[in-house]
Amino acid sequence: QVQLVESGGGLVQAGGSLRLSCAASGSTFSINAMGWYRQAPGMQRELVADIRSGGSTNYAESVKGRFTISGDVAKNTVYLQLNSLKPEDAAVYYCNARRYVGSVYFGDYWGPGTQVTVSS
């Protein structure tokens, strides 16, 4: 199993910034992607950004230019810098780790989530 622990959520005013951190532990072999998802009340969980073991990144259109993902998948750490926050960014943010063995998908692992609240 893989355990993910997030930190860094909180309450911030619109236009402010936060930095989320996530560390994975346990059976982290073949984890080759980590990322952040978010879920607002009544909404589906959605991808915010992810990073692959080779360093490539992927962002949701709604956060491009405002959020930055960084980290080292091989070291099982990922960060998300959230700048220019908007009220619509408020959600529970979940850290994700994805396991592939070769090209075979083996599963997703999730942290418990950290709340981001943005006041207008």
C-alpha positions as CSV (number, residue, x, y, z in Angstrom):
1,Q,0.0,0.0,0.0
2,V,0.9,3.6,-0.5
3,Q,0.2,6.3,2.1
4,L,0.0,9.9,1.0
5,V,0.1,12.8,3.5
6,E,-0.9,16.4,2.4
7,S,-0.3,19.6,4.1
8,G,-0.6,23.3,3.4
9,G,-4.3,24.0,2.9
10,G,-6.1,26.9,4.6
11,L,-8.0,30.0,4.3
12,V,-6.8,32.8,2.0
13,Q,-8.2,35.9,0.4
14,A,-8.9,36.1,-3.3
15,G,-5.6,36.9,-5.1
16,G,-3.6,35.3,-2.4
17,S,-1.3,32.2,-2.5
18,L,-0.9,28.8,-0.9
19,R,1.6,26.0,-1.2
20,L,0.5,22.4,-0.9
21,S,2.9,19.6,-0.1
22,C,2.5,15.8,-0.4
23,A,4.7,13.0,0.5
24,A,4.2,9.3,-0.3
25,S,5.5,6.4,1.8
26,G,5.0,2.7,1.9
27,S,5.2,0.5,-1.2
28,T,6.1,3.3,-3.6
29,F,7.8,1.1,-6.3
30,S,6.6,1.8,-9.8
31,I,4.9,5.0,-8.8
32,N,5.6,7.0,-11.9
33,A,3.1,9.9,-11.7
34,M,1.9,12.1,-8.9
35,G,-0.5,15.0,-8.9
36,W,-3.3,17.0,-7.4
37,Y,-7.0,16.7,-7.9
38,R,-9.7,18.8,-6.3
39,Q,-13.4,18.4,-5.4
40,A,-15.8,21.2,-4.6
41,P,-19.2,20.5,-2.9
42,G,-21.6,18.9,-5.4
43,M,-18.9,18.6,-8.1
44,Q,-16.9,15.7,-9.5
45,R,-13.3,15.3,-8.5
46,E,-11.1,16.9,-11.2
47,L,-7.5,16.9,-12.2
48,V,-5.6,20.1,-11.3
49,A,-2.1,19.1,-12.3
50,D,0.2,16.2,-12.5
51,I,3.8,15.4,-13.0
52,R,5.4,12.3,-14.4
53,S,8.6,10.5,-13.5
54,G,10.4,12.1,-16.5
55,G,9.4,15.6,-15.3
56,S,6.6,16.4,-17.8
57,T,3.6,18.2,-16.3
58,N,0.0,18.6,-17.2
59,Y,-2.5,21.3,-16.0
60,A,-6.2,21.9,-16.1
61,E,-7.0,24.8,-18.3
62,S,-8.6,26.7,-15.5
63,V,-5.3,26.8,-13.5
64,K,-2.7,27.3,-16.2
65,G,-0.6,30.4,-15.5
66,R,-1.6,30.5,-11.8
67,F,-0.7,27.1,-10.4
68,T,2.7,25.4,-10.6
69,I,3.3,21.7,-9.8
70,S,6.8,20.6,-8.9
71,G,8.5,17.8,-7.1
72,D,10.3,14.5,-7.7
73,V,8.3,11.4,-8.4
74,A,11.3,9.2,-7.7
75,K,11.6,10.8,-4.3
76,N,7.8,10.5,-3.8
77,T,7.2,14.2,-3.2
78,V,5.0,16.7,-5.0
79,Y,4.1,20.3,-4.4
80,L,1.5,22.6,-5.8
81,Q,2.0,26.4,-5.7
82,L,-1.4,28.2,-5.9
83,N,-1.2,31.8,-6.9
84,S,-3.8,34.4,-7.8
85,L,-6.4,32.3,-6.1
86,K,-10.1,32.8,-7.0
87,P,-13.2,31.8,-5.0
88,E,-13.9,29.1,-7.6
89,D,-10.6,27.4,-6.6
90,A,-12.0,26.6,-3.2
91,A,-12.2,22.8,-2.8
92,V,-10.7,19.9,-1.0
93,Y,-7.4,19.2,-2.7
94,Y,-6.3,15.5,-2.9
95,C,-2.8,14.2,-3.6
96,N,-2.7,11.3,-6.0
97,A,0.0,8.8,-6.9
98,R,-0.4,6.5,-9.8
99,R,1.3,3.1,-10.3
100,Y,2.2,1.6,-13.7
101,V,4.3,-1.5,-14.3
102,G,5.5,-1.1,-17.8
103,S,2.4,0.1,-19.7
104,V,0.0,-1.7,-17.4
105,Y,-2.0,0.5,-15.0
106,F,-2.0,-0.9,-11.5
107,G,-4.0,1.7,-9.6
108,D,-4.4,5.1,-8.0
109,Y,-3.6,6.1,-4.4
110,W,-5.1,9.0,-2.6
111,G,-4.4,11.2,0.3
112,P,-7.1,12.3,2.8
113,G,-7.4,15.7,1.3
114,T,-6.6,19.2,2.5
115,Q,-9.2,22.1,2.4
116,V,-8.5,25.2,0.5
117,T,-10.9,28.1,1.2
118,V,-10.8,31.3,-0.7
119,S,-12.7,34.4,0.6
120,S,-13.9,37.0,-1.8
